[in-house]
Amino acid sequence: MMESYKLTSFKSMIQRGEFVILDTETTGVDGKSEICQIAIVDGLGNVLIDTLIKPIGRIPSVATSIHGITNAMVANSPAWGEIVPQLVPMLDGRDVIAYNALFDRKMMHKSSEAAGLPKTDWKQFSRWWCAMEAFAEVYGKVDRYSGKYRWQKLATAAQYYNVTVTTAHTAVDDCITTLAVARAIAGLV
């Protein structure tokens, strides 16, 4: 099967090297969830930001069981409203890669909403790319009902490319893993 224009564009963008990787950890996945950790690394793996965030709501134990972040850990962390002014210049004019970009952007919007901040249209000043969608095409497993490529977990993508995962479900470590997967998709390893 021939690769799509979208995958070809993703590979070209990675090869140019002018991108950042973003990842979040959240209080859940529903409409009331918020970000409790965010990290951004550049295309060389340099950490631009890695911080816990004190959400408006509490972190439920089910979320803590996934990423290990507790309410006590975020008690003295900055609030989302303190982080947004730092994020805008980091993302302005950049290609932003996330492993499930739609989810991370949605959580950025939900966190702003919970904090009573005006909506920031992240796609207005940055170009978002989803490494999960790109890997789904590479992996090639098609859902028989929808006919679309099935999304795979980041751990599956890492295993596919023999990427060592040091710690799963911390924002910075997931950024580093996503960077390695993206570079592998683009044939740079």
LOBA-918259 format. One record per atom (N, C-alpha, C): x, y, z; residue in one letter. Coordinates in steps of 0.02 Angstrom, whole numbers, padded with zeros to 5 digits, always signed. Example, Ala and Ser with C-alpha at 12.3 -4.5 7.8 and 13.67 -1.06 7.14 Angstrom:
2
+00660-00284+00390A/+00615-00225+00390A/+00660-00165+00390A/+00642-00112+00354S/+00684-00053+00357S/+00645+00002+00394S/
# end
This chain:
189
+00042-00059+00000M/+00000+00000+00000M/+00044+00062+00000M/+00027+00111-00041M/+00066+00172-00045M/+00053+00216+00017M/+00106+00249+00040E/+00096+00292+00099E/+00059+00355+00080E/+00021+00381+00127S/-00021+00440+00115S/+00021+00503+00112S/-00009+00554+00083Y/+00023+00620+00081Y/+00037+00645+00152Y/-00010+00630+00198K/-00003+00651+00267K/+00059+00621+00300K/+00070+00556+00289L/+00129+00523+00317L/+00193+00549+00284L/+00191+00559+00219T/+00249+00587+00183T/+00266+00656+00211T/+00215+00697+00223S/+00225+00765+00251S/+00254+00761+00321S/+00229+00713+00361F/+00254+00704+00429F/+00328+00687+00427F/+00347+00640+00385K/+00418+00621+00379K/+00461+00680+00358K/+00438+00719+00310S/+00477+00778+00287S/+00486+00828+00342S/+00433+00839+00381M/+00437+00887+00436M/+00488+00863+00488M/+00489+00799+00504I/+00537+00771+00551I/+00609+00780+00524I/+00618+00766+00461Q/+00684+00771+00431Q/+00711+00842+00432Q/+00667+00892+00429R/+00689+00962+00434R/+00715+00978+00504R/+00687+00945+00555G/+00712+00952+00623G/+00688+01013+00662G/+00646+01053+00634E/+00623+01114+00668E/+00555+01102+00701E/+00554+01060+00751F/+00491+01043+00784F/+00502+01036+00859F/+00447+01033+00895V/+00449+01017+00966V/+00400+00960+00978V/+00413+00923+01032I/+00370+00869+01053I/+00337+00891+01118I/+00272+00881+01123L/+00234+00900+01182L/+00197+00839+01209L/+00195+00834+01276D/+00155+00781+01307D/+00127+00808+01372D/+00068+00781+01390T/+00036+00800+01452T/+00017+00737+01491T/+00012+00745+01556E/-00020+00695+01599E/-00080+00731+01629E/-00134+00695+01638T/-00197+00728+01656T/-00231+00695+01716T/-00283+00728+01739T/-00322+00702+01796T/-00372+00651+01774T/-00376+00638+01709G/-00423+00589+01681G/-00431+00601+01607G/-00484+00573+01579V/-00495+00581+01506V/-00564+00609+01490V/-00602+00626+01541D/-00670+00651+01528D/-00669+00727+01519D/-00728+00755+01510G/-00735+00826+01497G/-00716+00872+01554G/-00708+00845+01614K/-00689+00885+01672K/-00616+00878+01690K/-00580+00839+01652S/-00509+00826+01667S/-00466+00886+01650S/-00408+00889+01682E/-00360+00943+01673E/-00290+00914+01669E/-00244+00957+01648I/-00174+00938+01645I/-00143+00945+01715I/-00103+00895+01734C/-00067+00899+01798C/+00009+00894+01786C/+00029+00885+01723Q/+00101+00887+01705Q/+00106+00900+01631Q/+00154+00941+01612I/+00167+00954+01541I/+00242+00957+01530I/+00262+00933+01472A/+00333+00937+01452A/+00336+00953+01377A/+00388+00988+01358I/+00403+01002+01288I/+00478+00993+01279I/+00496+00954+01228V/+00567+00947+01210V/+00575+00968+01137V/+00635+00990+01120D/+00648+01008+01050D/+00669+00946+01011D/+00683+00956+00947G/+00700+00901+00903G/+00765+00866+00919G/+00805+00895+00963L/+00868+00864+00985L/+00860+00830+01053L/+00800+00835+01082G/+00788+00805+01147G/+00801+00851+01206G/+00818+00914+01192N/+00828+00962+01246N/+00762+00980+01278N/+00759+00978+01344V/+00697+00992+01379V/+00686+01068+01383V/+00630+01091+01355L/+00613+01162+01356L/+00570+01178+01417L/+00526+01131+01435I/+00486+01138+01496I/+00468+01068+01520I/+00468+01060+01585D/+00447+00998+01617D/+00423+01017+01686D/+00357+01021+01694T/+00331+01044+01758T/+00266+01009+01777T/+00259+00999+01842L/+00195+00979+01869L/+00150+01041+01869L/+00086+01030+01867I/+00038+01085+01867I/-00016+01069+01919I/-00032+01118+01959K/-00085+01109+02009K/-00152+01122+01974K/-00192+01069+01965P/-00256+01079+01932P/-00307+01111+01980P/-00361+01136+01953I/-00415+01164+01993I/-00448+01108+02033I/-00463+01052+01999G/-00492+00995+02033G/-00439+00949+02061G/-00461+00896+02092R/-00415+00848+02122R/-00394+00795+02072R/-00339+00763+02085I/-00315+00707+02043I/-00345+00643+02073I/-00388+00609+02036P/-00418+00548+02063P/-00365+00492+02067P/-00376+00445+02113S/-00329+00390+02123S/-00320+00348+02060S/-00372+00342+02019V/-00365+00303+01957V/-00314+00336+01910V/-00312+00402+01908A/-00262+00437+01866A/-00192+00429+01897A/-00188+00436+01963T/-00124+00427+01998T/-00096+00358+01986T/-00139+00307+01982S/-00115+00239+01971S/-00083+00231+01902S/-00099+00275+01856I/-00070+00273+01788I/-00004+00311+01786I/-00004+00374+01809H/+00056+00416+01801H/+00094+00429+01865H/+00066+00410+01922G/+00102+00418+01985G/+00101+00487+02015G/+00064+00534+01985I/+00062+00603+02010I/+00006+00608+02061I/+00024+00632+02121T/-00025+00638+02175T/-00044+00711+02187T/-00097+00721+02224N/-00118+00789+02243N/-00064+00822+02285N/-00031+00784+02328A/+00023+00812+02369A/+00082+00836+02326A/+00096+00799+02272M/+00152+00817+02228M/+00140+00884+02193M/+00077+00899+02177V/+00062+00960+02139V/+00042+01018+02184V/+00038+01007+02249A/+00013+01058+02296A/+00048+01126+02289A/+00113+01126+02278N/+00149+01189+02272N/+00172+01204+02201N/+00142+01170+02153S/+00160+01180+02083S/+00123+01240+02054S/+00148+01267+01998P/+00112+01322+01967P/+00044+01300+01939P/-00002+01346+01936A/-00067+01334+01906A/-00062+01339+01830A/-00110+01311+01795W/-00111+01314+01722W/-00105+01385+01696W/-00138+01432+01728G/-00136+01502+01707G/-00066+01532+01711G/-00024+01505+01754E/+00046+01529+01759E/+00090+01499+01704E/+00069+01442+01676I/+00109+01407+01626I/+00093+01430+01555I/+00030+01446+01541V/+00010+01465+01473V/+00053+01520+01443V/+00070+01574+01480P/+00113+01626+01451P/+00182+01601+01430P/+00206+01547+01461Q/+00270+01518+01441Q/+00262+01474+01378Q/+00204+01442+01372L/+00193+01396+01317L/+00185+01431+01250L/+00150+01487+01250V/+00136+01522+01187V/+00199+01537+01147V/+00251+01569+01176P/+00311+01581+01136P/+00349+01517+01116P/+00344+01464+01157M/+00377+01401+01141M/+00345+01368+01080M/+00281+01378+01070L/+00244+01345+01017L/+00231+01390+00957L/+00238+01455+00964D/+00222+01502+00911D/+00264+01489+00849D/+00230+01476+00793G/+00263+01465+00729G/+00297+01398+00723G/+00286+01353+00770R/+00322+01289+00771R/+00278+01231+00746R/+00311+01179+00724D/+00279+01115+00714D/+00279+01081+00782D/+00221+01060+00804V/+00213+01029+00870V/+00190+00957+00860V/+00228+00910+00886I/+00211+00839+00881I/+00188+00815+00949I/+00134+00779+00950A/+00111+00746+01011A/+00088+00675+00992A/+00093+00630+01038Y/+00068+00562+01026Y/-00004+00563+01051Y/-00049+00577+01005N/-00121+00591+01015N/-00130+00666+01024N/-00114+00702+00972A/-00116+00775+00972A/-00185+00802+00989A/-00236+00770+00964L/-00304+00794+00977L/-00319+00793+01052L/-00299+00740+01087F/-00310+00735+01159F/-00271+00788+01197F/-00207+00797+01181D/-00166+00846+01218D/-00193+00917+01207D/-00212+00933+01147R/-00240+01000+01133R/-00306+01009+01170R/-00348+00957+01169K/-00412+00960+01205K/-00401+00972+01279K/-00351+00938+01308M/-00337+00947+01380M/-00310+01017+01394M/-00273+01046+01346M/-00249+01114+01354M/-00310+01162+01356M/-00358+01149+01313H/-00419+01190+01313H/-00459+01179+01377H/-00467+01117+01399K/-00505+01102+01460K/-00472+01132+01521K/-00406+01133+01523S/-00370+01163+01580S/-00381+01238+01582S/-00380+01270+01524S/-00394+01342+01521S/-00466+01357+01542S/-00511+01315+01519E/-00582+01323+01537E/-00591+01316+01613E/-00561+01266+01643A/-00566+01255+01715A/-00537+01313+01755A/-00484+01344+01727A/-00451+01400+01761A/-00485+01467+01747A/-00536+01466+01705G/-00571+01528+01688G/-00532+01573+01640G/-00487+01543+01603L/-00446+01582+01555L/-00480+01585+01487L/-00466+01636+01448P/-00493+01637+01380P/-00462+01580+01339P/-00500+01557+01291K/-00476+01501+01249K/-00416+01523+01207K/-00364+01484+01208T/-00307+01494+01164T/-00314+01447+01105T/-00316+01472+01045D/-00322+01430+00986D/-00252+01409+00966D/-00229+01354+00994W/-00160+01330+00984W/-00145+01317+00910W/-00195+01296+00872K/-00185+01281+00801K/-00180+01345+00759K/-00198+01402+00787Q/-00195+01465+00750Q/-00122+01487+00739Q/-00078+01472+00787F/-00009+01496+00780F/+00043+01441+00782F/+00021+01378+00781S/+00068+01322+00777S/+00036+01267+00735S/+00079+01224+00706R/+00055+01169+00664R/+00062+01105+00703R/+00007+01070+00713W/+00005+01010+00755W/+00007+00948+00713W/+00047+00900+00736W/+00056+00836+00703W/+00044+00781+00754W/+00013+00728+00733C/-00002+00673+00778C/+00043+00612+00760C/+00090+00598+00804A/+00135+00541+00793A/+00097+00476+00798A/+00043+00475+00836M/+00003+00414+00843M/-00030+00396+00776M/-00057+00447+00742E/-00088+00435+00676E/-00036+00414+00625E/+00023+00445+00627A/+00076+00427+00580A/+00098+00355+00592A/+00107+00337+00656F/+00128+00268+00670F/+00073+00218+00652F/+00011+00236+00661A/-00044+00191+00644A/-00040+00171+00570A/-00023+00219+00527E/-00016+00204+00456E/+00045+00159+00443E/+00100+00172+00477V/+00159+00130+00470V/+00144+00059+00494V/+00112+00053+00551Y/+00095-00012+00580Y/+00048-00051+00535Y/+00001-00015+00505G/-00040-00044+00452G/-00100-00086+00472G/-00116-00088+00535K/-00174-00127+00557K/-00237-00086+00544K/-00282-00112+00502V/-00342-00076+00483V/-00402-00103+00521V/-00443-00058+00546D/-00505-00077+00578D/-00554-00101+00525D/-00579-00160+00533R/-00622-00189+00480R/-00689-00154+00473R/-00710-00119+00526Y/-00774-00084+00522Y/-00768-00014+00492Y/-00718+00024+00514S/-00711+00092+00490S/-00667+00097+00428S/-00623+00046+00418G/-00577+00049+00361G/-00518+00095+00373G/-00512+00123+00434K/-00457+00169+00451K/-00403+00131+00490K/-00343+00160+00488Y/-00288+00130+00526Y/-00304+00135+00601Y/-00291+00080+00637R/-00304+00078+00709R/-00247+00111+00747R/-00266+00154+00793W/-00216+00186+00835W/-00184+00134+00880W/-00120+00144+00892Q/-00081+00100+00935Q/-00052+00140+00993Q/-00041+00109+01049K/-00011+00142+01107K/+00061+00161+01092K/+00085+00212+01129L/+00154+00233+01122L/+00201+00175+01138L/+00184+00134+01186A/+00225+00076+01203A/+00231+00028+01144A/+00178+00020+01106T/+00180-00023+01047T/+00226+00006+00994T/+00222+00072+00984A/+00266+00105+00935A/+00339+00099+00957A/+00351+00108+01022A/+00420+00102+01047A/+00447+00032+01037A/+00406-00017+01052Q/+00426-00087+01043Q/+00439-00102+00970Q/+00397-00077+00925Y/+00403-00088+00853Y/+00471-00064+00828Y/+00494-00007+00855Y/+00558+00022+00833Y/+00616+00007+00881Y/+00606-00038+00929N/+00657-00055+00978N/+00682+00005+01016N/+00637+00050+01033V/+00653+00109+01073V/+00648+00090+01147V/+00700+00105+01185T/+00699+00091+01256T/+00657+00144+01291T/+00609+00121+01331V/+00567+00166+01370V/+00591+00164+01442V/+00615+00222+01466T/+00641+00223+01534T/+00584+00225+01585T/+00539+00272+01578T/+00482+00277+01622T/+00421+00298+01580T/+00371+00256+01580A/+00310+00273+01543A/+00266+00318+01586A/+00228+00360+01553H/+00178+00402+01585H/+00207+00456+01630H/+00265+00482+01613T/+00286+00548+01637T/+00291+00589+01574T/+00272+00652+01578A/+00268+00693+01517A/+00335+00697+01481A/+00390+00708+01517V/+00454+00716+01483V/+00479+00650+01454V/+00470+00595+01490D/+00491+00531+01462D/+00449+00511+01402D/+00384+00526+01403D/+00343+00513+01344D/+00363+00557+01285D/+00385+00618+01299C/+00411+00661+01245C/+00473+00630+01214C/+00519+00606+01255I/+00581+00576+01229I/+00565+00513+01189I/+00518+00473+01213T/+00498+00413+01176T/+00465+00432+01110T/+00421+00481+01112T/+00388+00504+01050T/+00439+00531+01001T/+00490+00567+01025L/+00543+00592+00982L/+00578+00534+00947L/+00596+00483+00985A/+00630+00425+00955A/+00586+00389+00904A/+00522+00383+00919V/+00474+00351+00872V/+00467+00394+00809V/+00460+00459+00817A/+00452+00504+00759A/+00514+00501+00715A/+00573+00502+00745R/+00635+00497+00706R/+00639+00430+00669R/+00616+00376+00702A/+00615+00311+00669A/+00566+00309+00611A/+00507+00339+00621I/+00458+00342+00566I/+00489+00378+00505I/+00527+00430+00519A/+00558+00469+00464A/+00621+00436+00437A/+00641+00379+00465G/+00700+00345+00441G/+00766+00376+00463G/+00765+00410+00520L/+00825+00444+00544L/+00864+00405+00597L/+00849+00341+00605V/+00887+00301+00654V/+00914+00239+00620V/
# end
